[in-house]
Amino acid sequence: KSEQGRCDLLVYSAFPTPPNLSNAKFRDEFWKQNVEMWDPLCEVGLRSAYMSCCETIPLMIDTAKLSSGISATQSNNRPMIVLVSSFGGR
């Protein structure tokens, strides 16, 4: 905010490498995984996505309000959040 006064885009792609990635069971269906493998992934991955959005959205709301006075031809300039998935999201 101090540098640009607005935020048009948040791109988020942070997730830890699962423990025991070389373990063949990691490739099993998610319901066959044990919770000890998923806890660190969700704690870091989901929490950091949530916190990034919480910190950024207020500025994005202000940005959208500033952009609301723009003509209809420029209305595609609204803020956007992009959450990038991993290979596990297939």
Residue pairs with C-beta under 8 A, 6 or more apart in sequence:
1 7
1 59
6 59
6 62
6 63
6 66
7 56
7 59
7 60
7 63
7 79
8 60
8 63
8 77
8 79
8 80
9 79
9 80
9 81
9 82
10 52
10 53
10 56
10 60
10 79
10 80
10 81
10 82
11 82
11 84
12 48
12 49
12 52
12 53
12 81
12 82
12 83
12 84
13 83
13 84
14 44
14 45
14 48
14 49
15 41
15 44
15 45
15 86
16 40
16 41
16 44
16 45
18 26
18 37
18 40
18 41
19 36
19 37
19 40
20 26
20 37
25 32
25 33
26 33
26 37
30 38
30 88
49 83
53 81
56 81
57 81
60 79
60 81
63 79
64 78
64 79
67 74
67 75
67 77
67 78
70 77
